[in-house]
């Protein structure tokens, strides 16, 4: 019994250059997708994916110091040392009220030279100093991110 196979044209891998916009060999296949530029961290720096769990029973303290936490983020955001970050929740929130969320902790992508530099940043955050974050259990992984969406 003869089988028929449909042959699809092979997609080429994206060609990425440091500090360049992603260019696909067949751009017409991706004309509906808009991707942000992929940038390479400065020499000697790496991107770190960080997930920091909260200590049990710290939701009220988290909410009390949340404003101070956001103020402390500003220099890192303005310098682009923090690429993205936010809350990690145990389940989909049913409202926009943070007091109703089932908190797991926080996540952030940090540009830094080393894991030790990332740890130092975490240790100086109000969430750590006030006992919200469990930095001993933080997951800190070096990353090589292939794409970003705006």
N, C-alpha and C positions, 0 to 999 in steps of 0.2 A: 504494500500500500504506500503510495507516494504521499509525502508530507509537503505542505507548502509553508514556507517561512517568509514572513515579511521582513525585509531588510530596512533598518532605520539608519539614517546617516549618523555617524559617530559624532557625539558632542565633544568638542575640544575643551580641555581644561582651561580655566581662567588664567590669564597671564597677569601676574601681580608683580609690581615693582614697588620698592619702598616709596612711601609718600605719594603713591600714584592712585588714580582711579582704576577700579577693576575694569578690564576690557575683555570681552569674550570674543573668541574667534568667530562666532556666529551671532552677532548682536541682535539680529532680527528675532532670534528665539527667545530673547529676554527683554523685549521692548516694553513689556508691561510691568517689569520689576525695576524699581529704582533702588540702588544700593548706595550707601554712603561710601566715601573714600576710605580705603584701608590704609592706615598709616602705621609705620613701623616706629616703635618707641625709640627715643634717642639712644645713641651708642652706650652700652653698659647698663641699660635699663630693660626691664621686662614687664609684661603685663601679668598680673596675678589675679586669679579668680578666688575670691574670699567669701566663705559662708560662715557666719558667726551665730551660733545658737544662743538663745536667751537662757538664763538660769531659771529653774522652775519658780513660779509664783512672783515674777517680777513685772507683770503687766502694768500694775498701777505705777510703779517707779518709772518704768519706760515712758508712760504717758506724762508723768510729772516733769521729766528732764528732756522730753522730745524737742522742745524749742531750743534749748541749749545745744542739743546734738546737731540740729540743723544749722545753727550759727557756727559751730565748730567745723562743719563741712565746707563752708564758703571758700576758704583759701585753697582747699584741695580741688574744688570744682572750678574755681576761677583759673587756677594754674593748669588745669586739665590733668592733674595727677590721678583724679578719680574719673574714670570714663563713664561708668554707670553704677547705679546702686539703688537699694531700697529694701522694703520689707519682704521677708519670706514668711508666708503664712501656712498653717497646717491644712487649711481648707479654703475654698473660694469664699470670699467675704459676701455677706448678704446685704451689707450697707457700706456707705463711705465713712462711717464713724469708726475711727481706730480703736475706740474703747470696746467695740463689739467684735473685733477681729480675734481669731485664734492664732496668736503669734507663735512662730518658730524662732525667728531671729532676724538677721539682716544679711544682705549680700552686697558686694562691691567689687568692681574691677579696678585695681590699683596699678599705676605705673611706678615701679621701684627697682632699685638695684638688687635687692635681696629679700628673702623671706624675713630676715631679722628687721629690715626697714619697715616691712608691712606690720610685723608684730609691734614695733615701737609706735606706729601710727594708731593701731588698735588700742594699745595700753593707755594712750593719752586721750582717748575719746571719753566723753562724759558717761556713755553707756557702760564702759568698763569701770570707770572710777566710782560710779554709783551702784555697781553690782548687778547691772542688767545683763550684760554680755558674759558668756562663759568662754573667755578667750583661750582657756586650756583645751577646749574642744573645737576650736576654730579650724576649719578646713582651708588651707592656703595652698593653692596649686598654681604653678607657672603655666601660662597659656600662650598659645600661638593661634590667634583668632583669624579665621579665613575670610569672614565677611561680617558686615554690619549693615543693619537696616536703619534708616533715619527714624 
